[in-house]
């Protein structure tokens, strides 16, 4: 899992978001922080209390073995 920090035009302070390797949002903060570093630090603290991530990372490549014919 990864912790990212984000802000929006309506809420310019930083918040953290925990995302698994499949791209799914696991948790997002309601609290805001004045800096990116503070948001990521708090998100990392929270993530350490979560269970281990069991999702699989998205593969950037696919096998082409099915395209090769068996002779």
C-alpha positions as CSV (number, residue, x, y, z in Angstrom):
1,X,0.0,0.0,0.0
2,X,1.0,3.6,-0.5
3,X,0.2,6.8,1.2
4,X,-0.3,9.9,-0.9
5,X,-1.2,13.5,-0.1
6,X,-3.7,15.6,-2.0
7,X,-5.5,18.9,-1.8
8,X,-8.4,20.3,-3.8
9,X,-9.2,23.9,-4.8
10,X,-12.1,24.0,-2.3
11,X,-10.0,22.6,0.5
12,X,-6.4,23.8,-0.1
13,X,-4.9,22.1,3.0
14,X,-3.4,18.6,2.6
15,X,-5.1,15.3,3.4
16,X,-3.7,11.8,3.1
17,X,-5.1,8.8,1.2
18,X,-4.0,5.2,1.5
19,X,-4.2,3.3,-1.8
20,X,-3.5,-0.4,-2.5
21,X,-1.5,-1.6,-5.5
22,X,-4.7,-2.4,-7.3
23,X,-5.5,1.3,-7.3
24,X,-8.3,1.1,-4.7
25,X,-8.7,3.7,-2.0
26,X,-8.4,2.0,1.4
27,X,-8.8,5.0,3.7
28,X,-8.8,8.8,3.4
29,X,-8.3,11.4,6.1
30,X,-11.0,13.8,7.2
31,X,-8.5,15.8,9.0
32,X,-6.4,18.4,7.1
33,X,-2.7,19.3,7.4
34,X,-0.8,22.4,6.6
35,X,2.0,20.6,4.7
36,X,2.4,17.5,2.5
37,X,5.0,16.1,4.9
38,X,2.6,16.3,7.8
39,X,-0.2,14.6,5.9
40,X,2.0,11.8,4.6
41,X,3.5,11.2,8.1
42,X,0.1,10.9,9.7
43,X,-1.1,8.6,6.9
44,X,1.9,6.4,7.3
45,X,1.2,6.1,11.0
46,X,-2.4,5.1,10.3
47,X,-1.3,2.6,7.6
48,X,1.0,0.9,10.0
49,X,-2.0,-0.1,12.1
50,X,-3.9,-1.6,9.1
51,X,-3.7,-5.2,8.2
52,X,-1.3,-6.2,5.5
53,X,-2.2,-5.4,1.9
54,X,-3.4,-8.5,0.1
55,X,-4.0,-7.0,-3.3
56,X,-1.7,-7.7,-6.2
57,X,0.0,-5.0,-8.1
58,X,-1.2,-4.3,-11.6
59,X,1.2,-6.0,-14.1
60,X,2.6,-3.6,-16.7
61,X,3.1,-6.5,-19.1
62,X,1.2,-9.6,-20.2
63,X,2.6,-12.9,-21.3
64,X,2.5,-13.6,-25.0
65,X,3.0,-17.4,-24.7
66,X,-0.6,-17.9,-25.8
67,X,0.3,-16.4,-29.2
68,X,3.0,-18.9,-29.9
69,X,1.7,-22.1,-31.5
70,X,2.8,-25.5,-30.3
71,X,4.4,-27.4,-33.1
